[in-house]
């Protein structure tokens, strides 16, 4: 009996870790993919407008990446919550049968 309980808790722990692991991987991937102005980019600037243009371009690119990050993070959260809801329904059904 104790072994069955251990297996259940082990399975629950694995399922609870999946969203955290997915979010961590997404965080790392997103942070590594963000753009920034490099010092060598600044050496080719001849007008102040060019600096502003480069900064706006980087801002827009990072904005798109941030939106992609938010979409993926909500998908991970939705998947995790749907799994918990389904498990709760199963547990409630099992309790109601007993």
Secondary structure, 3 states (H helix, E strand, C coil): CHHHHHHHHHHHHHHHHHHHHHHHHHHHHHHHHCCCCCHHHHCCCCCHHHHHHHHHHHHHHHHHHHHHHHHHHHHHHHHHHHHHHHHHHHHHHHHHHC
